[in-house]
Amino acid sequence: MDYRILELSPLEKLFFYLISGAFLLSVGWLFYDNIKFSLPLGFLIIPAKKYYIKILKEKRKSKLTIQFRDLLYSISSFISSGRSLGQSLTESIDFWRGTYDDKDMIIIELRWMTKRMTEGKERDVDVLRNFAERSDIRDIKDLVMVCDTCKNTGGNFTAAVNKCADIIGDKISLEKDLKMISSQKMFEGRIVAITPFLIIFFIKILSPEYMMALSYTNQGRVISTIALIMIICSFILIERMNDIEL
């Protein structure tokens, strides 16, 4: 499985298009009092779909990163007891049985790597490198680099892997804490972004004549369009400000 690519399932596509359609119709009604004005906004579906896929990919990548952090602990433990890297990967399947099931990504990957090592006679470092490339997770690439360097130079493999596991584990834990903080700020930013829509909604419900000048005059439609563009730009800016990477 290539984690760099994500294809939406039929249910995910249906959910996305229903939400997008409802949003565009709401914008047409709120800002122009005519849902026909939603049609020119249809081009927004393309970047919105890319953004939706990006969110799903980040969630999947974050989940896999946490599972890899747990895998590091078992790899470090098995290597310290004298196992090789390949044996550590294979025995980690039973080690995490109960915590993860056969549908979890890390167990699927461990079974696939074990199959390639036993049936395909591939090197343990090579199957781990393939996993790192497909997942596009820097921490896995760092582990592969350490393992490959030690095997090629004859360094202290056990000490290097244990030290690498400690550093990567701490880094992943720090990233998790930062994501929790940024997620809270991102949620607050999204609340701020939808506030104008809520304000306009209540104005149209409680005092519809107040918005008629914006909905039925050319100058008003221009102002409404500029306001809509500014809201979209502010949303994009908030999302980028809260996108923290280590």
BELFEN-V708503 format. One record per residue. N is the residue number from 0. PHI is phi as a letter, one per 30 degrees, with the letter a starting at -180 (999 if undefined). PSI is psi in whole degrees, 0 to 359 (999 if undefined). Layout:
{{N PHI PSI} {N PHI PSI}}
//
This chain:
{{0 999 130} {1 c 108} {2 d 352} {3 d 346} {4 c 137} {5 b 123} {6 c 128} {7 d 138} {8 d 162} {9 e 321} {10 d 320} {11 d 320} {12 d 316} {13 d 316} {14 d 315} {15 d 311} {16 d 328} {17 d 314} {18 d 317} {19 d 316} {20 d 317} {21 d 322} {22 d 314} {23 d 318} {24 d 322} {25 d 320} {26 d 316} {27 e 320} {28 d 317} {29 d 314} {30 c 335} {31 b 356} {32 h 30} {33 a 117} {34 d 345} {35 d 334} {36 d 353} {37 d 336} {38 d 314} {39 d 341} {40 d 1} {41 d 336} {42 d 340} {43 d 343} {44 d 326} {45 d 305} {46 d 329} {47 d 322} {48 d 319} {49 d 319} {50 d 320} {51 d 316} {52 d 321} {53 d 318} {54 d 315} {55 d 321} {56 d 319} {57 d 321} {58 d 316} {59 d 319} {60 d 320} {61 d 319} {62 d 317} {63 d 324} {64 d 318} {65 d 319} {66 d 324} {67 d 324} {68 e 318} {69 d 322} {70 d 326} {71 e 321} {72 d 317} {73 d 322} {74 d 314} {75 d 319} {76 d 315} {77 d 320} {78 d 324} {79 d 334} {80 c 6} {81 j 1} {82 d 156} {83 d 173} {84 d 317} {85 d 316} {86 d 323} {87 d 320} {88 d 317} {89 d 314} {90 d 343} {91 d 339} {92 d 310} {93 d 329} {94 d 321} {95 c 9} {96 d 129} {97 j 319} {98 d 316} {99 b 149} {100 c 183} {101 d 346} {102 d 348} {103 d 144} {104 e 319} {105 d 325} {106 d 319} {107 e 317} {108 d 319} {109 d 319} {110 d 320} {111 d 318} {112 d 320} {113 d 319} {114 d 319} {115 d 326} {116 d 322} {117 d 316} {118 c 321} {119 c 353} {120 h 36} {121 d 152} {122 d 147} {123 d 321} {124 d 325} {125 d 318} {126 d 326} {127 d 324} {128 d 320} {129 d 320} {130 d 319} {131 d 319} {132 d 318} {133 d 326} {134 d 335} {135 h 38} {136 c 121} {137 d 326} {138 d 322} {139 d 321} {140 d 322} {141 d 318} {142 d 318} {143 d 318} {144 d 317} {145 d 314} {146 d 316} {147 d 319} {148 d 316} {149 d 320} {150 d 324} {151 d 331} {152 c 351} {153 i 27} {154 d 176} {155 d 95} {156 d 316} {157 d 312} {158 d 319} {159 d 316} {160 d 318} {161 d 316} {162 d 318} {163 d 319} {164 d 320} {165 d 314} {166 d 312} {167 d 320} {168 d 316} {169 d 321} {170 d 316} {171 d 321} {172 d 320} {173 d 318} {174 d 321} {175 d 317} {176 d 318} {177 d 322} {178 d 326} {179 d 319} {180 d 314} {181 d 328} {182 d 321} {183 d 315} {184 d 324} {185 d 321} {186 d 318} {187 d 320} {188 d 322} {189 d 327} {190 d 318} {191 d 322} {192 d 325} {193 d 352} {194 e 315} {195 e 323} {196 d 320} {197 d 320} {198 d 313} {199 d 321} {200 e 312} {201 d 327} {202 d 317} {203 d 328} {204 d 315} {205 d 326} {206 b 73} {207 d 330} {208 d 340} {209 d 332} {210 c 359} {211 d 325} {212 d 330} {213 d 335} {214 c 336} {215 b 13} {216 b 151} {217 d 318} {218 d 320} {219 d 321} {220 d 325} {221 d 315} {222 d 318} {223 d 320} {224 d 317} {225 d 318} {226 d 319} {227 d 317} {228 d 319} {229 d 322} {230 d 316} {231 d 316} {232 d 320} {233 d 323} {234 d 315} {235 d 319} {236 d 318} {237 d 318} {238 d 320} {239 d 324} {240 d 328} {241 c 3} {242 d 90} {243 c 131} {244 b 147} {245 c 999}}
//
